[in-house]
Amino acid sequence: MGLELLPYIIALVFIIVLITLLMIRSMLTQKKETSRIEIGNGQTIGRRDEQDDYFSTSETNYGTIAVLADGISGLANGRMASTVAVTTFIQEFKKLSGLSNLEKFFKETALASNHMILENLNGSNGGTTLVAVVIDDNGFLHWGAVGDSVITIFRNGEFIAINQKHIFESVLTERYIAGEISQLEVQENPLKKRLINYLGYEGFKNLDIGKSPIQLHRGDKVCLFSDGVYDTITEVEMEKILSQHAPTYDIAQNIIKAVEQKRLKNQDNATIIILEKT
């Protein structure tokens, strides 16, 4: 009797194993879908003669990277500096065999970018800001930044600031907190927006790196933008556009349209990248 049932038992075990494998595959697929990143971007040259902003994004088996660099318009070779920085970060990210040591990646790539920019400058003036984010397959945000471009998370109608600007105003603010100068002296200093750290700077040592990964929630929009965006439209205007139920590309384009509609005489280059966790 037992031998007669053996083929049925084997068939039943096979069916159970097959169902289990299909369930595991379904769970893995669902997990991958919940971590999907939708990317949108927008850019305008503004009233400048040259587009000194440069940006790029890339997706690998390990995660998604977005990099934005704002070449310093007041110096020559801003376009070269921003292009070298972004290209280097993208190329080095593609070489990674995993994301276990992103702090090392950010540090070493920033130093390599700075070295290449200085070599290309060959004694001339030039430089660029840079913000870079990596979102891993588990939905965690990693970041690095230097200069005054901005990384922020738009969550539930509010902004979560990620990086600090490397401008002289931060030094003045520290002096104000220490009681060395007045708040008025901070506000009226004509050099308060001057960069104090950037790529292409002889004294560059490192960029700021997030101390720990940030868990993203579904619907979070990670935004990278150059000063041509945040110096032109208000936070309230930005909130209204980012709250739209639309593809990230359309939202990014709408932000650029809002910048252009201001019709400022000295409108700077403006660039934005949006990465939404769907």
C-alpha positions in Angstrom: 0.0 0.0 0.0 2.8 2.4 0.9 4.6 1.8 -2.4 1.4 2.4 -4.3 1.1 5.9 -2.6 4.8 6.8 -3.2 4.2 8.5 -6.7 1.4 10.6 -5.2 3.5 11.6 -2.2 6.4 12.6 -4.5 4.0 14.6 -6.7 2.5 16.3 -3.6 5.9 17.3 -2.3 6.9 18.6 -5.7 3.7 20.7 -5.8 4.4 22.1 -2.3 8.0 23.0 -3.2 6.8 24.7 -6.4 4.2 26.7 -4.6 6.8 27.7 -1.9 9.2 28.9 -4.6 6.5 30.9 -6.4 5.5 32.5 -3.1 9.2 33.5 -2.4 9.5 34.9 -5.9 6.3 36.9 -5.4 7.6 38.3 -2.1 10.9 39.3 -3.6 9.2 40.9 -6.6 6.9 42.8 -4.3 9.8 44.0 -2.2 11.6 45.2 -5.3 8.5 47.1 -6.5 8.1 48.8 -3.1 11.6 50.2 -3.4 11.2 51.5 -6.9 12.6 55.0 -7.5 10.9 57.4 -10.0 13.3 60.0 -11.3 12.5 63.5 -12.7 14.7 66.5 -13.6 14.6 70.0 -15.0 17.0 72.7 -16.0 17.2 76.3 -17.3 20.1 78.4 -18.4 18.4 81.5 -16.9 20.0 84.8 -18.1 23.5 83.4 -18.1 25.6 83.1 -21.2 26.6 79.5 -20.3 25.0 76.5 -18.5 27.4 75.8 -15.7 25.1 73.3 -13.9 25.6 69.7 -14.8 23.7 66.6 -13.5 23.3 62.9 -14.1 21.6 59.9 -12.6 22.3 56.1 -12.9 20.7 52.9 -11.7 22.6 49.7 -11.0 21.7 46.4 -9.3 22.6 47.9 -6.0 20.8 51.2 -6.0 20.3 54.6 -7.6 22.6 57.6 -7.7 21.9 61.2 -8.5 24.5 63.9 -8.8 24.2 67.7 -9.3 27.0 70.1 -9.6 26.8 73.9 -10.0 29.9 75.3 -11.7 30.9 78.6 -10.1 29.7 81.3 -12.5 32.0 84.0 -11.1 35.1 81.9 -12.0 36.2 80.6 -15.4 35.8 76.9 -16.2 32.7 76.4 -14.2 31.2 74.2 -16.8 34.3 72.1 -17.0 34.5 71.7 -13.2 30.8 70.6 -12.9 31.1 68.2 -15.8 34.2 66.5 -14.4 32.8 66.2 -10.9 29.5 64.6 -12.0 31.0 62.3 -14.6 33.6 61.1 -12.1 30.9 60.3 -9.4 28.8 58.4 -12.0 31.7 56.4 -13.4 33.0 55.4 -9.9 29.5 54.4 -8.7 29.1 52.1 -11.7 32.3 50.3 -10.7 31.0 49.4 -7.2 30.4 45.7 -6.5 28.2 46.6 -3.5 27.1 49.5 -1.2 28.7 48.3 2.0 31.2 51.3 2.2 29.6 54.3 0.7 31.4 56.7 3.0 34.6 55.6 1.4 33.1 56.0 -2.0 32.0 59.6 -1.3 35.3 60.6 0.2 37.6 59.0 -2.4 35.5 60.1 -5.4 35.4 63.7 -4.1 39.1 63.8 -3.7 39.6 62.3 -7.2 37.2 64.8 -8.7 39.0 67.7 -7.0 42.4 66.5 -8.2 41.1 66.1 -11.8 39.6 69.6 -11.8 42.8 71.2 -10.5 44.8 69.4 -13.1 42.4 70.7 -15.8 42.5 74.2 -14.4 46.4 74.2 -14.5 46.6 77.3 -12.3 43.4 79.0 -13.7 40.4 79.8 -11.5 37.4 77.4 -11.4 35.4 75.2 -9.2 32.0 73.7 -8.5 29.6 72.7 -5.8 28.3 69.2 -5.7 25.5 67.2 -4.1 25.2 63.5 -4.5 22.7 60.9 -3.1 22.5 57.2 -3.3 19.3 55.3 -2.5 20.0 51.6 -1.9 17.6 48.7 -2.6 16.3 48.8 0.9 15.1 52.4 0.5 17.8 54.1 2.6 19.3 57.4 1.5 23.0 58.1 1.7 24.5 61.5 0.7 27.5 63.7 0.3 27.7 67.5 -0.3 30.1 70.4 -0.7 29.3 74.0 -1.5 25.8 75.6 -1.5 23.7 73.3 -3.6 20.9 71.7 -1.6 19.6 68.2 -0.7 16.1 68.0 0.9 13.4 65.5 1.5 9.8 66.5 0.8 7.6 64.4 3.1 4.0 64.9 4.0 4.0 68.5 2.8 7.1 69.5 4.7 10.8 69.9 3.9 13.5 68.0 5.8 16.8 69.7 5.3 19.7 67.3 4.8 22.9 69.2 4.2 24.3 72.6 5.3 25.7 75.2 2.9 29.4 75.9 2.8 29.2 79.6 2.7 30.7 82.4 4.7 27.4 83.1 6.4 27.8 79.9 8.4 31.1 81.2 9.8 29.5 84.6 10.6 26.6 82.8 12.4 29.1 80.9 14.6 30.7 84.2 15.5 27.3 85.7 16.3 26.4 82.7 18.6 29.8 83.1 20.3 28.9 86.8 21.0 31.7 88.2 18.8 29.4 90.1 16.3 25.8 91.2 16.1 23.0 89.6 14.0 22.9 92.8 11.9 26.6 92.3 11.0 25.7 88.8 9.8 22.8 90.0 7.7 24.6 93.0 6.1 27.9 91.3 5.4 28.4 91.6 1.6 30.4 88.3 1.5 28.0 86.2 3.4 27.1 84.0 0.3 30.7 83.5 -0.7 31.7 79.8 -0.9 34.2 78.6 1.6 34.5 75.0 0.3 34.1 73.5 -3.1 35.6 71.2 -5.7 38.5 72.8 -7.5 39.6 74.6 -4.4 43.3 74.1 -3.5 42.4 73.8 0.2 39.6 71.2 -0.3 39.8 68.4 2.2 36.5 66.6 2.1 32.8 66.9 1.5 30.1 66.5 4.2 28.8 62.9 4.4 25.6 61.7 6.1 26.5 60.1 9.5 23.9 57.4 9.1 21.5 56.3 6.3 18.0 57.8 6.3 15.1 55.5 5.9 12.8 56.8 3.2 9.0 56.5 3.3 6.8 55.7 0.4 5.9 59.0 -1.3 9.1 60.8 -0.1 10.6 63.1 -2.7 14.4 63.5 -2.4 15.2 66.8 -4.1 18.6 68.1 -5.3 18.7 71.7 -6.5 21.2 74.4 -7.4 20.9 77.9 -5.9 19.3 79.1 -9.1 16.1 77.3 -7.8 16.0 78.1 -4.1 17.2 81.7 -4.6 14.3 82.3 -7.0 11.1 80.6 -5.8 9.9 80.5 -2.2 9.5 77.5 0.0 5.7 77.9 -0.2 5.8 77.9 -4.0 8.0 74.9 -4.0 5.7 73.0 -1.5 2.7 73.7 -3.7 4.4 72.2 -6.8 5.9 69.2 -5.0 2.5 68.3 -3.6 1.0 67.8 -7.1 -0.1 64.3 -8.0 2.0 64.0 -11.1 5.0 62.2 -12.5 8.3 63.4 -11.0 9.5 64.6 -14.4 6.4 66.8 -14.8 6.9 68.2 -11.2 10.5 69.0 -11.9 9.5 70.8 -15.2 6.9 72.8 -13.3 9.4 74.0 -10.8 11.7 75.2 -13.7 8.7 76.9 -15.3 8.0 78.7 -12.0 11.6 79.8 -11.9 11.4 81.1 -15.5 8.1 82.9 -14.9 9.8 85.1 -12.3 11.7 86.7 -15.2 14.6 87.9 -13.0 17.1 90.1 -14.7 20.1 88.1 -13.3 18.5 84.7 -13.2 21.2 82.1 -12.5 21.3 78.6 -14.0 18.7 76.5 -12.2 18.7 72.7 -12.0 16.6 70.2 -10.0 16.5 66.4 -9.7 13.7 64.6 -7.9 13.8 61.0 -6.8 10.5 59.7 -5.4 10.2 56.4 -3.5 7.0 54.8 -4.9 
